[in-house]
């Protein structure tokens, strides 16, 4: 039986997406991708698909405004690194050096943009039937994550010995790592940690809720949505749960307002902006009153942060980052260099009795910045952050415009784009890396949809 090259690359593409939630420790040594189980299949996909396109070059999407903005952001990353080269060469922390971090981080960015992005786009353009298969793969992966997560939940809350034995058996399966947490009752299933589980759920929700199967049943549509809510709640990832709920709310709003024109929607949006600004002005006017001060004190945000070591680390990192931003505000300190600069700028209250920061300072782990926007501001400066935010804004506005302008075919695609963008834009408040395969899948899908819709419009 002959197997076409198209089927092979389609299989590798789908199996890459399937392995996104799995822990890839020990699978392959490939720099920052060493903990990603999907990387082996993604590399095979790139190699084979690249060879198949040797005769016919891959299709490059039209150079839209949002694509131009990301190219400009990439140029600013390079420019910031060049002007900071003398300082980068002097950066060193134990075995890690500035040039090494710069090269590794540039490689990650270049790997996804343009290599992965354009190959994914070309595949979608030449094999649009694979879009429905993406949903099926995500549903299958979700069922696996749910079953393991359910067993993990039963064990965490009830400590049933047979369940523990079964989890130990699952833990022996390659690329599956079960972390049976005894003390904070946080669910992670087969993913590396609870935040990774939240990221996976945020990625799959838009595809599952927007692309309804032709033969819709409880098990392939409603139950996957129930599984997502269950996993989000029992992961105890507050940010993940909030983002998922916002995605559900956004979906409800889109379905409720689908018959509105784009102009009417913009009027509603302007009204909300006006009310929000009015609220801010009123709050500023009354913030010093005794009543408001008492309410603020009841929340005691700093006090609550001080009770959690991870929260102390995050807040301390943010403060240390802004101290460094003052030194290079416009074009930053160089890509990948943020961790070197925050080490000696942590506030004393964040360092005190903090094992995590101790690990950073002793070289056991390189300090993360925990927030992509703060990282961009520190490493690429105000210029880089403005361009990146404009890029996200253009993605969002074009997706919304597509939804309200189009009557039939592209509405569900626009929903995927809007919900995905909400998820990634908010998730990046707590993640500081572009090594998020789901985002590049979304971006390639966005470019495919925008280019295809424009082609339909012309015809």
Secondary structure, DSSP 4 states (H G I P E B T S, - for coil): ----HHHHHHHHHHHHHHGGGSB-TTT---GGGTTBTTHHHHHHHHHHHHHHTSSSPPPPPP--HHHHHHHHHHHHHHHHHHHTHHHHHH-EETTEEHHHHHHHHHHHHHIIIIIIHHHHHHHHHH-TTHHHHHHHHHHHHHHHHHHHHHHHHHHHHH--HHHHHHHHHHHTSTT------SSS----TTSSSHHHHHHHHHHHHHHHHHS--SS--IIIIIHHHHHHHHHHHHTT-HHHHHHHHHHHHHHHHHHHTTTS-HHHHHHHHHHHHHHHHHHHHHHHHHTTSHHHHHHHHHH-HHHHHHH-HHHHHHHHHHHHHHHHHTTSTTT-S-TT-HHHHHTTT--HHHHTT-HHHHHHHTTSSPPP-S-HHHHHHHHTHHHHHHHHHHHHHHHHHHHHHHHHH--STTHHHHHHHHHHHHHHHHHTTT---S--HHHHHHHHHHHHHHHHHHHHHH-
